[in-house]
């Protein structure tokens, strides 16, 4: 752990943040341990996509009661929901679920299925409703000061430009401990710890693997 680190993200200087990334950015367990000393209300988000169990396992080992925030838009595959429940039960997660204000059934009865990439305006509205608004509501109510997320650099160009530790404009510390891990490392970790995993996953707000939905552009 880096001594003398401030306890509030907004007070951390760029130099101090650079030091954290240089010294701890390649060591997920050490970065998690440091981050858990930085705030009073840490949270880890998960969408239960492939390899989601890795970060949840690493963080819950150090803070078993940490809130696990799941923005459940209602569009997960059956396999995703089953695997999510396996992970929740196996790791005894302190799960907190936020959902859109309208159910999937109500939305589709009025507007039909989710829009495609050829309907950018409708897709933006859909994304705000099913993902961005529930997340903003969760942040407003939970008021986290430390946020763990499972982003990885190999997923998109935007994520490749990120650092393992950063500070949001509102002062929340954002941690991506697995940013530099490869899919091979993620797979091997799941195998080593016998963690549930599933590749039958779909996100209707992205539609393509390299596309950002906007959540990590705004936060």
Secondary structure, DSSP 4 states (H G I P E B T S, - for coil): --TT--SSGGG--HHHHHHHHHHHTT-HHHHHHHHTTS-SSEEEE----TTHHHHHHHHHHH-TT-EEEEE--S---HHHHHHHHHHHHHHT-EEEEE--SS-HHHHHHHH-SPP-TT-HHHHHHHHIIIIIHHHHHHHHHH--SEEE----TTT-HHHHT--SEEE-TTS-EEE-TTTT--HHHHHHHHHHHT---------TTT-STT---SHHHH-
